[in-house]
Every structure is written in C-alpha cells, then in structure tokens.
Amino acid sequence: MAIDPICGMQVDERTATHKSEYNGKSYYFCSPGCTKSFDADPTKFITPAGSMGGHHDHGSHGGHGGL
C-alpha cells in the first residue's frame, strides 16, 4: 500500500485511479483534490528523503467522494 502524501491515507497502487509522477517516482492519491494539491506544488509535500512533508485534514478537500 502506498501512502497519499497529502492526507496520509493508504492507497492501493494496483487499483488507484489518482496518480502523479515526480522526479521519477510514482505517487498515489485517495482523491482528485489530493492529486491537484500535489501537482500544484510537489515540493511542499515531499521531503528530500521522499517522506510526507505536509499533512492536512480531509475536510480541506471536500472528503473522498471521488473514490
């Protein structure tokens, strides 16, 4: 399982519909809102070690209605 770098949710890489590539690495997301936040500024959420750099409340992207 991958971890959504925006909200910290577990995401199954095999079934994920929201995905972005950054610096040769794939990132998986729980919703379109998390994907959009990441795509706008990946460095805000990824530390040099590749771990989550930011975490926000799910309410800030309107929930997971797009799953």
RADA-V629996 format. One record per backbone hydrogen bond with DSSP energy under -1.0 kcal/mol. NH is the residue of the N-H (numbers start at 1). CO is the residue of the C=O. Records with the same first field share a line. If there is no record, write none. Layout:
BEGIN
NH = CO ; CO
END
This chain:
BEGIN
2 = 11
4 = 9
8 = 4
11 = 2
16 = 12
20 = 27
22 = 25
25 = 22
27 = 20
29 = 18
35 = 31
36 = 32
37 = 33
38 = 34
39 = 35
40 = 36
41 = 37
44 = 41
45 = 42
46 = 42
47 = 51
50 = 47
53 = 45
56 = 6
60 = 57
61 = 58
62 = 59
63 = 58
67 = 64
END
